[in-house]
Amino acid sequence: MDQFCDRDLVLAEVELPSEETAVEVPGWLKPYLVREVTDEAEYVNLNLAR
């Protein structure tokens, strides 16, 4: 999990063996999950560092 001090943003990252691997969100995380951002360019590490 990454929490950013300069913005209201917390990211939970999961490493999977392949893109086809099903993701099961843990119950404790579900109330806090807003959306999936994997394919959103603004959430790529390079862009977050700016």
C-alpha positions, -999 to +999 in steps of 0.1 A: +000+000+000+013+035-009+000+066+009+009+099-007+016+129+016+011+155-011-024+144-021-054+125-008-044+092-024-037+057-012-030+029-036-031-008-029-008-028-053-010-065-061+015-085-081-001-113-101+016-141-121-004-132-152-031-108-165-056-137-165-052-143-127-085-135-109-082-109-082-101-113-050-103-081-029-099-089+008-130-082+029-111-056+050-102-036+019-136-036+002-151-007+022-122+015+012-119+005-025-130+033-048-120+019-082-095-001-102-068+021-118-045-004-135-051+009-170-052+046-160-020+064-171-021+090-143-015+062-118+017+048-134+046+053-110+064+077-134+034+100-136+027+098-098+063+110-092+057+143-109 
